[in-house]
Structures are given as structure tokens and as C-alpha cells.
Amino acid sequence: MATVLLARLDPANGELRLANGSHPPALLIRPDGTGTYLEVRGRGIGYPKPGSERVLSTTLQHEDLLILYTDGLTENRRDPPEGDRLLLQSAQRHRHKPTDRIPADIAADILTHVLHPDDTLALAVRRTRAPSS
């Protein structure tokens, strides 16, 4: 069994489309710190009838931060709701940093007491304005 989250982002207009196969949801952090998990239900690869129940469409505004991650980041304490809360708080705290630093800083916050070791990967994407010509 494997999980998958497919994200397609158009950097020109910020259109984001997500399909999910039982993977943790993407986390969207707005510049003001408001956070939203972008939930899309679906079944993982290896289950009968795998795939996303729908495609979620939203728009990333300028300076929005999108966090994509594996379940090893949020389920390491065997308490997924607690992991989700910690991820949200950490992403809010680090949202103004350069995107190449955010995943490591989030992991440092969350992975302090690991009860259930698992693969851990995170990616931070920020939509920025195009440089002026």
C-alpha cells in the first residue's frame, strides 16, 4: 500500500489543484498566519478502487505558504491530531523564513520525542510576485 498526494500549481495565477490517495493533507498558511488543512479524501494505491474522491481547487495568493509532508512528520508520537496541531503551530511560527529552511525548522520543532519512527519529508512552497523588469 502506498499513499500519494498530487499537487498542480500554476505559478502565474496561483491555481492549485490537489488529488489525494490517503496521504496527509497539504497545509496552507496565509501571510497573516491563518492555517488551513486542504482535505481531499481518497484511497491509497494498493486498495480496491484507489484514488481521489474529487479534485480540490483553490488559489494561492501572493506570499501564501504551502507545506507538503509525509505522515512520519505528524504521526511520530502515535497521536495524529496532536501532530497536526504541532505542524500548524510550527508552520505559523516559521512562515516568514526562506522556504529552504522551513522544513528543517518544522522537523526540529516536531521531532523532539519520536515514539514511532517513520519516513519524514517536507516541502515548503511560497507563491511570490514576479520580479519587476
PyMOL commands that set and color helices and strands:
alter all, ss='L'
color gray80, all
select helices_A, chain A and resi 71-74+80-94+102-110
alter helices_A, ss='H'
color red, helices_A
select strands_A, chain A and resi 4-9+15-21+26-29+35-38+42-43+51-52+56-59+65-69+122-126
alter strands_A, ss='S'
color yellow, strands_A
deselect
rebuild
show_as cartoon
